Amino acid sequence: MRALLLLVVLAVSFPLHAAIDLSSNSGMQTTCLQARKQKPEQLRDDNEKVAYVICSGVDLLTDTWRWTIRQLPTLQLDSRNFRQQVRDKLEVILGKLQAARQILETVRTTKPLFVVHPGEWVLDLNGDGTITPFEKHFFWVARRGNDQIAAFSGISSPASYYEKNFIRPVMKLDQSDVYWAVAYLNFAESALNMVLSHDFDPARKDRIHLRDANRVKNVAYPRLLEGIAASRKLRQSLLVETDDDLEWISNPKQASSTFPLILDGQTFATWGVLLDHLEKLVRGKTLLGGSVAGSKPGAVPSWRSVDLTWGTCKSGEGINMGALFAVPIQHPGNTPELAARCMKSTKAVPLSGLAQLLEQSLKRNAGRASGGAPGEWMVMRHLFWVN
Protein backbone atom coordinates (compact mmCIF):
# COMPACT_ATOMS: atom_id res chain seq x y z
CA MET A 1 0.00 0.00 0.00
CA ARG A 2 2.86 2.42 0.82
CA ALA A 3 4.58 1.59 -2.47
CA LEU A 4 1.32 2.20 -4.37
CA LEU A 5 0.82 5.52 -2.57
CA LEU A 6 4.37 6.56 -3.46
CA LEU A 7 3.77 5.78 -7.13
CA VAL A 8 0.58 7.85 -7.10
CA VAL A 9 2.40 10.81 -5.50
CA LEU A 10 5.19 10.59 -8.08
CA ALA A 11 2.71 10.44 -10.94
CA VAL A 12 0.85 13.51 -9.66
CA SER A 13 3.96 15.49 -8.82
CA PHE A 14 5.95 14.84 -11.99
CA PRO A 15 3.44 14.34 -14.82
CA LEU A 16 5.23 16.31 -17.54
CA HIS A 17 8.93 15.54 -17.26
CA ALA A 18 8.86 11.98 -18.54
CA ALA A 19 6.42 12.86 -21.32
CA ILE A 20 8.38 15.72 -22.91
CA ASP A 21 8.66 15.02 -26.63
CA LEU A 22 8.80 18.01 -28.95
CA SER A 23 10.59 16.19 -31.76
CA SER A 24 7.44 15.37 -33.75
CA ASN A 25 3.97 16.73 -34.29
CA SER A 26 2.33 13.89 -32.37
CA GLY A 27 4.88 14.27 -29.58
CA MET A 28 4.20 17.98 -29.37
CA GLN A 29 0.45 17.42 -29.25
CA THR A 30 0.78 14.86 -26.45
CA THR A 31 3.29 16.90 -24.47
CA CYS A 32 1.18 20.05 -24.71
CA LEU A 33 -1.95 18.14 -23.75
CA GLN A 34 -0.20 17.23 -20.50
CA ALA A 35 1.19 20.75 -20.07
CA ARG A 36 -2.31 22.25 -20.18
CA LYS A 37 -3.13 20.27 -17.04
CA GLN A 38 -0.20 21.78 -15.16
CA LYS A 39 -0.04 24.87 -13.00
CA PRO A 40 3.13 26.96 -13.04
CA GLU A 41 3.77 26.33 -9.35
CA GLN A 42 3.75 22.58 -10.03
CA LEU A 43 6.67 22.72 -12.44
CA ARG A 44 9.55 20.99 -10.71
CA ASP A 45 12.58 21.35 -13.00
CA ASP A 46 13.98 23.34 -15.87
CA ASN A 47 12.87 20.86 -18.56
CA GLU A 48 9.27 21.08 -17.43
CA LYS A 49 9.36 24.86 -17.17
CA VAL A 50 10.67 25.31 -20.71
CA ALA A 51 8.29 22.72 -22.17
CA TYR A 52 5.37 24.38 -20.39
CA VAL A 53 6.30 27.79 -21.82
CA ILE A 54 6.67 26.38 -25.34
CA CYS A 55 3.25 24.74 -25.17
CA SER A 56 1.71 27.90 -23.71
CA GLY A 57 3.22 29.81 -26.63
CA VAL A 58 1.72 27.40 -29.16
CA ASP A 59 -1.71 27.81 -27.57
CA LEU A 60 -1.37 31.59 -27.45
CA LEU A 61 -0.35 31.68 -31.11
CA THR A 62 -3.33 29.61 -32.20
CA ASP A 63 -5.81 31.51 -30.04
CA THR A 64 -4.56 34.94 -31.18
CA TRP A 65 -4.50 33.91 -34.84
CA ARG A 66 -8.09 32.69 -34.77
CA TRP A 67 -9.29 35.75 -32.86
CA THR A 68 -7.61 38.01 -35.43
CA ILE A 69 -9.15 36.38 -38.48
CA ARG A 70 -12.55 35.52 -37.00
CA GLN A 71 -13.60 38.05 -34.38
CA LEU A 72 -11.60 41.16 -35.22
CA PRO A 73 -13.16 41.65 -38.68
CA THR A 74 -16.64 41.62 -37.13
CA LEU A 75 -15.95 44.71 -35.01
CA GLN A 76 -16.77 48.21 -36.21
CA LEU A 77 -13.45 49.98 -36.74
CA ASP A 78 -14.66 53.39 -35.58
CA SER A 79 -16.56 52.19 -32.52
CA ARG A 80 -15.52 52.45 -28.89
CA ASN A 81 -16.34 48.77 -28.58
CA PHE A 82 -13.68 48.00 -31.19
CA ARG A 83 -10.99 49.82 -29.26
CA GLN A 84 -11.98 48.25 -25.97
CA GLN A 85 -12.12 44.69 -27.29
CA VAL A 86 -8.72 45.07 -28.93
CA ARG A 87 -7.33 46.47 -25.70
CA ASP A 88 -8.85 43.61 -23.71
CA LYS A 89 -7.30 41.06 -26.07
CA LEU A 90 -3.90 42.74 -25.87
CA GLU A 91 -4.12 42.69 -22.08
CA VAL A 92 -4.74 38.93 -22.18
CA ILE A 93 -1.78 38.39 -24.51
CA LEU A 94 0.38 40.59 -22.32
CA GLY A 95 -0.55 38.61 -19.22
CA LYS A 96 0.42 35.33 -20.87
CA LEU A 97 3.74 36.73 -22.10
CA GLN A 98 4.51 38.01 -18.62
CA ALA A 99 3.71 34.62 -17.07
CA ALA A 100 5.99 32.89 -19.58
CA ARG A 101 8.84 35.30 -18.88
CA GLN A 102 8.52 34.88 -15.13
CA ILE A 103 8.76 31.10 -15.49
CA LEU A 104 11.80 31.26 -17.78
CA GLU A 105 13.57 33.69 -15.47
CA THR A 106 13.73 30.89 -12.88
CA VAL A 107 15.55 28.55 -15.29
CA ARG A 108 19.24 28.19 -14.45
CA THR A 109 20.68 25.17 -16.19
CA THR A 110 24.34 24.30 -16.79
CA LYS A 111 23.57 21.50 -19.23
CA PRO A 112 21.41 21.07 -22.34
CA LEU A 113 17.71 20.47 -21.85
CA PHE A 114 15.91 18.63 -24.65
CA VAL A 115 15.80 18.60 -28.45
CA VAL A 116 12.97 20.34 -30.31
CA HIS A 117 11.96 19.97 -33.97
CA PRO A 118 9.50 22.84 -34.52
CA GLY A 119 9.66 22.27 -38.26
CA GLU A 120 7.77 19.03 -37.68
CA TRP A 121 4.89 20.75 -35.90
CA VAL A 122 1.72 21.32 -37.89
CA LEU A 123 -0.95 23.66 -36.53
CA ASP A 124 -4.41 24.34 -37.92
CA LEU A 125 -3.96 28.03 -37.18
CA ASN A 126 -7.28 29.25 -38.56
CA GLY A 127 -9.24 26.27 -37.26
CA ASP A 128 -10.89 25.40 -40.58
CA GLY A 129 -9.93 21.74 -40.38
CA THR A 130 -7.44 21.83 -43.25
CA ILE A 131 -3.70 22.44 -43.35
CA THR A 132 -2.48 24.97 -45.90
CA PRO A 133 1.14 25.06 -47.14
CA PHE A 134 1.61 28.19 -45.02
CA GLU A 135 0.43 26.40 -41.88
CA LYS A 136 2.49 23.31 -42.66
CA HIS A 137 5.67 25.36 -42.99
CA PHE A 138 4.91 28.00 -40.37
CA PHE A 139 7.82 27.05 -38.08
CA TRP A 140 10.39 26.54 -40.83
CA VAL A 141 13.23 29.08 -40.97
CA ALA A 142 15.26 30.54 -43.81
CA ARG A 143 18.20 28.45 -44.95
CA ARG A 144 21.34 29.35 -43.04
CA GLY A 145 23.36 32.08 -44.72
CA ASN A 146 20.68 32.80 -47.32
CA ASP A 147 20.45 36.59 -47.26
CA GLN A 148 18.00 36.85 -50.13
CA ILE A 149 14.89 34.68 -50.14
CA ALA A 150 13.53 34.12 -53.63
CA ALA A 151 10.27 35.80 -54.54
CA PHE A 152 7.22 33.55 -54.53
CA SER A 153 6.37 34.44 -58.12
CA GLY A 154 7.70 31.95 -60.63
CA ILE A 155 7.71 29.06 -58.15
CA SER A 156 5.80 26.02 -59.41
CA SER A 157 4.13 25.29 -56.07
CA PRO A 158 4.06 26.55 -52.46
CA ALA A 159 5.73 23.34 -51.30
CA SER A 160 8.67 23.78 -53.68
CA TYR A 161 9.00 27.42 -52.60
CA TYR A 162 9.44 26.43 -48.95
CA GLU A 163 11.71 23.51 -49.82
CA LYS A 164 13.96 25.83 -51.82
CA ASN A 165 14.25 28.65 -49.32
CA PHE A 166 13.56 27.19 -45.87
CA ILE A 167 14.52 24.28 -43.63
CA ARG A 168 13.10 22.49 -40.60
CA PRO A 169 15.00 23.87 -37.58
CA VAL A 170 16.37 21.40 -35.04
CA MET A 171 17.90 22.55 -31.77
CA LYS A 172 18.98 21.24 -28.40
CA LEU A 173 17.81 23.90 -25.98
CA ASP A 174 20.15 25.32 -23.34
CA GLN A 175 20.52 28.34 -21.07
CA SER A 176 21.47 30.64 -23.93
CA ASP A 177 18.19 29.87 -25.67
CA VAL A 178 16.34 30.71 -22.46
CA TYR A 179 18.06 34.11 -22.33
CA TRP A 180 17.12 34.63 -25.99
CA ALA A 181 13.45 33.99 -25.18
CA VAL A 182 13.53 36.11 -22.03
CA ALA A 183 14.94 39.06 -23.97
CA TYR A 184 12.24 38.77 -26.63
CA LEU A 185 9.50 38.48 -24.02
CA ASN A 186 10.76 41.59 -22.24
CA PHE A 187 10.81 43.57 -25.47
CA ALA A 188 7.34 42.29 -26.42
CA GLU A 189 5.95 43.25 -23.01
CA SER A 190 7.53 46.69 -23.28
CA ALA A 191 6.01 47.23 -26.72
CA LEU A 192 2.54 46.06 -25.68
CA ASN A 193 2.60 48.21 -22.57
CA MET A 194 3.57 51.19 -24.71
CA VAL A 195 0.63 50.51 -27.04
CA LEU A 196 -1.79 50.11 -24.14
CA SER A 197 -0.48 53.32 -22.58
CA HIS A 198 -1.99 55.21 -25.52
CA ASP A 199 -5.33 55.47 -27.28
CA PHE A 200 -6.94 57.17 -30.24
CA ASP A 201 -7.64 60.84 -29.66
CA PRO A 202 -11.42 61.22 -29.14
CA ALA A 203 -11.40 64.47 -31.12
CA ARG A 204 -9.26 63.14 -33.98
CA LYS A 205 -9.50 59.44 -34.75
CA ASP A 206 -6.29 59.52 -36.77
CA ARG A 207 -4.29 60.84 -33.85
CA ILE A 208 -2.87 58.94 -30.87
CA HIS A 209 -2.81 60.42 -27.39
CA LEU A 210 -1.19 59.42 -24.12
CA ARG A 211 -3.54 57.55 -21.80
CA ASP A 212 -1.32 56.35 -18.94
CA ALA A 213 2.04 58.03 -18.37
CA ASN A 214 2.74 55.90 -15.30
CA ARG A 215 2.47 52.73 -17.36
CA VAL A 216 5.09 54.06 -19.76
CA LYS A 217 7.45 55.04 -16.96
CA ASN A 218 6.92 52.23 -14.47
CA VAL A 219 6.08 49.21 -16.66
CA ALA A 220 7.15 49.61 -20.29
CA TYR A 221 10.44 51.31 -19.47
CA PRO A 222 11.71 48.73 -16.93
CA ARG A 223 10.83 45.90 -19.32
CA LEU A 224 12.88 47.59 -22.05
CA LEU A 225 15.88 47.83 -19.73
CA GLU A 226 15.45 44.20 -18.68
CA GLY A 227 15.31 43.18 -22.34
CA ILE A 228 18.67 44.82 -22.98
CA ALA A 229 20.09 43.13 -19.88
CA ALA A 230 18.80 39.72 -21.03
CA SER A 231 20.25 40.27 -24.50
CA ARG A 232 23.59 41.02 -22.86
CA LYS A 233 23.35 37.77 -20.87
CA LEU A 234 22.52 35.94 -24.10
CA ARG A 235 25.61 37.25 -25.86
CA GLN A 236 27.87 36.44 -22.91
CA SER A 237 26.37 32.97 -22.52
CA LEU A 238 26.90 32.18 -26.20
CA LEU A 239 30.53 33.26 -26.16
CA VAL A 240 31.50 30.84 -23.37
CA GLU A 241 29.82 27.80 -24.94
CA THR A 242 32.31 25.09 -25.92
CA ASP A 243 30.00 22.38 -27.25
CA ASP A 244 28.71 22.31 -30.82
CA ASP A 245 25.56 20.22 -30.86
CA LEU A 246 22.32 21.36 -32.53
CA GLU A 247 22.72 24.98 -31.49
CA TRP A 248 20.08 27.61 -32.16
CA ILE A 249 22.16 30.79 -32.07
CA SER A 250 25.80 29.81 -32.45
CA ASN A 251 28.99 31.62 -31.51
CA PRO A 252 31.76 32.10 -34.11
CA LYS A 253 33.35 28.74 -33.18
CA GLN A 254 30.16 26.69 -33.50
CA ALA A 255 28.96 25.27 -36.82
CA SER A 256 26.09 22.92 -35.87
CA SER A 257 23.23 25.39 -36.12
CA THR A 258 20.00 25.92 -38.02
CA PHE A 259 19.91 29.61 -37.10
CA PRO A 260 19.32 31.51 -40.38
CA LEU A 261 22.15 33.99 -39.88
CA ILE A 262 25.87 33.33 -39.65
CA LEU A 263 27.25 35.38 -36.76
CA ASP A 264 31.00 35.86 -37.05
CA GLY A 265 33.40 37.46 -34.60
CA GLN A 266 32.86 40.95 -35.98
CA THR A 267 29.10 40.66 -35.54
CA PHE A 268 29.51 39.57 -31.93
CA ALA A 269 31.82 42.52 -31.34
CA THR A 270 29.34 44.93 -32.97
CA TRP A 271 26.52 43.38 -30.96
CA GLY A 272 28.36 44.07 -27.71
CA VAL A 273 29.11 47.68 -28.64
CA LEU A 274 25.53 48.15 -29.77
CA LEU A 275 24.16 46.96 -26.43
CA ASP A 276 26.44 49.43 -24.63
CA HIS A 277 25.14 52.28 -26.79
CA LEU A 278 21.52 51.22 -26.39
CA GLU A 279 21.71 50.98 -22.62
CA LYS A 280 23.31 54.42 -22.31
CA LEU A 281 20.73 55.83 -24.71
CA VAL A 282 17.70 54.34 -22.94
CA ARG A 283 19.02 55.39 -19.52
CA GLY A 284 19.41 58.97 -20.73
CA LYS A 285 23.20 59.04 -20.49
CA THR A 286 23.44 59.89 -24.19
CA LEU A 287 21.10 61.57 -26.69
CA LEU A 288 19.45 60.06 -29.75
CA GLY A 289 20.84 62.04 -32.64
CA GLY A 290 23.64 62.39 -35.13
CA SER A 291 23.91 61.45 -38.79
CA VAL A 292 25.01 58.29 -40.55
CA ALA A 293 27.06 59.05 -43.65
CA GLY A 294 25.59 57.12 -46.57
CA SER A 295 27.34 54.30 -48.39
CA LYS A 296 27.91 54.02 -52.10
CA PRO A 297 24.89 53.06 -54.23
CA GLY A 298 24.39 49.31 -54.16
CA ALA A 299 26.14 48.85 -50.83
CA VAL A 300 24.38 47.88 -47.60
CA PRO A 301 22.02 49.58 -47.07
CA SER A 302 22.18 52.66 -49.28
CA TRP A 303 21.58 55.33 -46.66
CA ARG A 304 22.61 58.89 -47.50
CA SER A 305 23.29 61.05 -44.45
CA VAL A 306 20.47 59.61 -42.39
CA ASP A 307 19.74 61.66 -39.28
CA LEU A 308 18.75 59.42 -36.36
CA THR A 309 16.03 61.91 -35.37
CA TRP A 310 14.83 62.01 -38.99
CA GLY A 311 15.10 65.79 -39.12
CA THR A 312 13.25 66.42 -35.87
CA CYS A 313 16.31 67.95 -34.18
CA LYS A 314 18.94 70.37 -35.44
CA SER A 315 22.55 69.38 -35.99
CA GLY A 316 24.30 68.81 -32.67
CA GLU A 317 21.01 68.19 -30.89
CA GLY A 318 19.33 65.00 -29.76
CA ILE A 319 16.51 63.57 -27.68
CA ASN A 320 16.96 62.24 -24.17
CA MET A 321 15.18 58.88 -24.31
CA GLY A 322 15.34 58.38 -20.55
CA ALA A 323 13.50 61.66 -20.03
CA LEU A 324 11.05 60.75 -22.78
CA PHE A 325 10.07 57.57 -20.91
CA ALA A 326 9.92 59.41 -17.59
CA VAL A 327 7.70 62.19 -18.96
CA PRO A 328 6.09 60.97 -22.21
CA ILE A 329 4.74 63.42 -24.76
CA GLN A 330 0.98 63.68 -25.10
CA HIS A 331 0.79 62.93 -28.84
CA PRO A 332 3.60 60.65 -30.12
CA GLY A 333 2.93 61.54 -33.75
CA ASN A 334 3.13 65.28 -33.12
CA THR A 335 6.46 66.43 -34.56
CA PRO A 336 6.48 69.90 -32.92
CA GLU A 337 5.78 68.33 -29.53
CA LEU A 338 8.66 65.91 -30.01
CA ALA A 339 10.93 68.61 -31.42
CA ALA A 340 10.42 70.58 -28.20
CA ARG A 341 12.33 67.75 -26.48
CA CYS A 342 15.45 68.30 -28.61
CA MET A 343 18.42 69.47 -26.57
CA LYS A 344 22.01 70.41 -27.19
CA SER A 345 24.55 67.70 -26.62
CA THR A 346 27.05 68.38 -23.86
CA LYS A 347 30.14 66.75 -22.47
CA ALA A 348 28.03 65.34 -19.66
CA VAL A 349 25.30 64.06 -22.00
CA PRO A 350 26.74 63.67 -25.51
CA LEU A 351 25.13 62.31 -28.64
CA SER A 352 24.91 58.52 -28.76
CA GLY A 353 27.61 56.60 -30.58
CA LEU A 354 24.95 54.74 -32.58
CA ALA A 355 25.43 56.86 -35.69
CA GLN A 356 29.17 56.19 -35.75
CA LEU A 357 28.61 52.48 -35.09
CA LEU A 358 26.23 52.19 -38.04
CA GLU A 359 28.52 54.22 -40.29
CA GLN A 360 31.54 52.06 -39.45
CA SER A 361 29.53 48.89 -40.06
CA LEU A 362 28.34 50.16 -43.43
CA LYS A 363 31.86 51.03 -44.50
CA ARG A 364 33.19 47.62 -43.44
CA ASN A 365 30.55 45.87 -45.51
CA ALA A 366 30.30 48.18 -48.53
CA GLY A 367 30.31 46.13 -51.71
CA ARG A 368 30.02 42.78 -49.97
CA ALA A 369 28.03 40.35 -52.06
CA SER A 370 25.15 38.36 -50.63
CA GLY A 371 24.85 34.61 -50.44
CA GLY A 372 26.32 33.09 -47.30
CA ALA A 373 27.77 36.43 -46.21
CA PRO A 374 28.30 36.47 -42.44
CA GLY A 375 28.12 39.09 -39.78
CA GLU A 376 27.06 42.60 -40.53
CA TRP A 377 25.97 42.13 -44.15
CA MET A 378 22.35 42.64 -43.14
CA VAL A 379 22.84 44.71 -40.02
CA MET A 380 19.25 45.36 -39.02
CA ARG A 381 18.15 41.84 -39.91
CA HIS A 382 20.77 40.45 -37.57
CA LEU A 383 19.73 42.76 -34.77
CA PHE A 384 16.10 41.65 -35.15
CA TRP A 385 16.96 37.94 -34.97
CA VAL A 386 19.26 38.23 -31.97
CA ASN A 387 17.09 40.95 -30.37
N, C-alpha and C positions, 0 to 999 in steps of 0.2 A: 504493500500500500504506500509506503514512504517513497519507494522507487517510482511508482506511478505518479505520485504527487509531484515529485521532482521533475519528471518528464513534462508534465502539464505546465509547471512554472516556466521551464525552459522554453517550451513552445510559445507561451504567451509573451514572455519577455523578449525573445529574440526571433520574431517571425520573419524578418526581412533579410537578415544577413545571409542565411544559407541559400535564399532564393534569388539573389541578385544575378541577373543575366541580361545584359543590355547588348549582347552580341548578335541578336537576331530580332526580327519583328515579333515573333511569338514570345521570345524571352522578355522583350520589353513590355509587351502587353501583360504577361503574367507578373513580372516584377512590379509594374505600376499598379496592377490590381491589388497586390498586397500592400503597396505603399499607401494607397488611399485609405486603408484601414488603420494606419499608424497615426499617432499624434507626435508632434515634434519632441515633446518631453520624454517620449518612449525610446527615442533613437539612442542606441547604446554605443556605437562606435563610428569612426569616420566613414567607413564604407556605407553604412546605412544612411548617414546624414547626406552624403553626396548623392546616393541613389534616390533618396526621398526628394531632394531638390530638383534633380533631373526630371523625375516623374511629375512633380508639381509644375515644372516649366512646360512639359508636354501638354498637360491639362489646361494650363493657362493659355497657351498658344491656340489650342483648339477652340476653347470657349470664346476667346477674344475674336478669333477669325470668324466664327459663326455669328457672333453678335454684330460684327461690322458689316457682314454681307446680308444679314437677314433683318435685324431690328433697326439698325442705323438708317437705312434708306426709307423706312416708314415714318420717320420723324420729320416734322416741318422745320426746315432749316432756320427760319426766322422766328421761331417760337421760343418762349422762355423754357418750355418743357424740353425742347431739344437741347438747350445749353445745360439744363440741370441733369438730364439723363446721361449726357456725355460726361459731365463732371462726376456723376455718381459712378459710372463705369470706370473712369480713370482712377477714382479713389480705391475701388476694389482691386484694380491691377496694381496700384501702388502698394497697397497693403500686402499683397502676395509677394511682390518683389522684396519688400522690406523683410518679410518673414524668411524668405529664402536666404537673403544676405545674412541675417542674424544667425541662421543655422550654419552657414558656411564659415562665418567668422570664428566658430568654435572648433573648426577642423585644424588640427596640427599634426600632420603625419610626416614621418621621416622616410617612408617607403611607399612605393607605388600602391595604388588602390586596386582598381579593376579595369578591364578593357571594355571599351564601348565601340560599337559599330553603328553610328547614327545613320550612315548611308543605307543600312538595311531596314530602317524603320519606315513604315508606310502608314500615313495618317489620312483619314477621310476628313480633311480640314473643313470642307463646307457641309459635311453631313448629308450629302445627297445619295450615299450608298454606292458610289462609283469612285474609282481612283483615276485621276487624270495624270498625264505625264508630269505636270508640274508638281502634283502631290507626291507622286512616286519618287521624284528626285529632289524633294524639298530640302533635305539635309545633306545633299551632295555639295562639295566645295570645288572651287576652280582648281584646275591642275596646277601643281606646284611650279612656280616660276613662270606661269603663263600670264604676262602682263596685259595682253589684249585678247579678250574673249571674242570669238567670231560672232558676227551678227546673225540673228536667227534666220533672216531672209536667205534663200538659196539652199537651206538645209532640207534634205529630202523628208525628214520626219522629226518630231520632237525628241524621240528616243535617240536618234543618231546625233542630234544637237548636243544633248547632255553627255552622251558617250564620248564625243569629240572634245568637249571643253571642260568636263567635270569628272571627279572621281568620288568614290565612296570613302569618306575619312574613317580611319581607324586609329585609336589612341589609347594608351594606358595612362589613366589619370593619375596625377600626383599633386603635391602641394602647390607647385607653380600654376597648374590649371585652376586650382581653387582661388588663388590670388587673382588670376585673370578674370574669373567669374565675379569675384567680389568687387573688383574695380568697375566692371561693366554695370553691375547692379547699383553701385553707388552713383555712377554717372546717370543711369536711367532714373533713379529716384530723384536726383537733383533736378533733372530736366522736367519730370512730371510735376514736382513741387513748384517749379517755376511757372509751368503752364497753369496749374491750379491756383497760383497766387494772383492770376490776372483773369479778366473777363472782357467781353465785348462792352464797349461804351454804350450805355442806354440811349444816348442822344445821337450817336453815330455808329451804326452797326459794323462799319468797316474799320473801326478804330478800337484798339485794345487799351484797357485802363488797368491800373494797379488795384487789386482787390484786398490783398493781405500782405503788407510790408513785413510783418513779423515772420511770416512763413518763408519769405525770401531770405531774410537775415538769419533766422534761427533753425531752419530746416534745410532748405535748398543749398545754402552756402556751406554748412558743415559737411553735407554729403559730397559736395564737389571737392572739398579739401581731402576728405577721406578717400575719394576715388583716386586722386593724385597719389596719395600715400600708398594705396593698394597697388597702383601701377608701378610705383617705385619698388615695392616688395616683390612684385612679379619679375621685374628686370633683374634684381639682385638674386632672386631664387634661381632664375634660369642660368645665370652666369656661373653658378657654383655646381650645376649638375654635371656629373661625370659619366652617367649611363647614356645609352643611345638606343632606346627601345620603344618604338611606337610613340614618339613624342607628338604633342600638339604643337605648341610653339617651341622651336628649337634654338639653342644658342649656336654661335658660329662653328663650334666643334662637333655638333650633332648633325647627322644626315638622315636618320630614320624618322621622317616626319611627313604628315600629309597636310601640314599648314600651307596655305596657298602661296605665301610669300617667303622668299629666301632672305633671312636676316643675317647679314654679314657683320664683321667687326665694326665697320664704320657706322652702320645703322644703329647698333647697340650704343656706340659712343654718342651719336646724335640724339638718340632716345634719352640718354641720361642727361645731356645738356638741356634738352627740351623740357624735361620734367623740372629741372632747376628753374628755368625761366618761367614756366607756368606757375609754379608754386609762389615765386616772388611776385608775379603779376597778380594772381588771385588774392594774395595776402595784402596787396597794396604797397609793396616795397618798391615796385617799379610801375611805370605807366604804359598803357597800351597805346602805341604810336610808333612813328618811324616809317620809312619807306624801304621797299625791297626793290633793288635795281633789277630790271627785267633781263631775261636771258635772250640769246639770239633766237630768231624765228625757227621753229621746229625743235627747239630744245625743250626741256621739261621744267615746269610747264611754262608757256610763253607769257610770263607776266612782264609788264613794262611799267616800272616805277609804281608798284602798288603800295598805296598808303594803308597801313593797318587800321586806320580809323575811317577809311574810305571817304576821305575828304571832309569828315566832320570837324576835325581839329586842324589848326594851322601848323606849319612846320615848326618843330621844336616843342610842340605840345602833345599831350596825351591824356588818357582817361584813367583815373584811379579805379580799378575794378573792385578793390576791397571796399572803397567808399560807396561804390555803386550798389554793392550787395547790402551794405549797412543801411543806406538810405536810397532805396530804388526810386527811379523817376516814375512819374504818374502815367505817362503814355510812352511805352518803349519805342513806338514807331515815329515819335515826334522828334525830328532832327534838331530843331532849335533847342528843345528841352535837353537833349543829349549834348549838344554843342556847348551848352552852358556849363557842363561838367568838365570841359577841356581845361587843362592847367599846364603851366610852364614846367618843363622838366628842370630839376635841380640836382645838385650833387647828392643831396640826401635821398631824393626820389627821382632817379633818372628814367629815361625811356627804357623799356624792356629790350633785352638783347634778341628778341624773337626775329626782328627784321634782319639783323645780321646773320642769324643762324640760317634762316631760309635762303638768304642771298648766297651764303657760302655753299649750302647744299646744292643750289641750282648751278652754281659755277662748277662744282665738282662733277656734276652729272650732265653737263651740257654736251649734247651730241651723242650721248650713250644710246645705243640701239636697244629696242625691246626684245623680248624673247629670252627668258631665263635670266634677265638682268637682276642682280641682287640689290639689297640695301636701299638706297635712297632714290632709286629710279622713279618710283611713284610715291613721293614723299607723303602726301596726304592720305593715300590709300593705305600705306603702312601704318600711319598713326591711327587710322580708324580700326584696323584689325587688332593692333596691340593696345588699343585704348590709351 
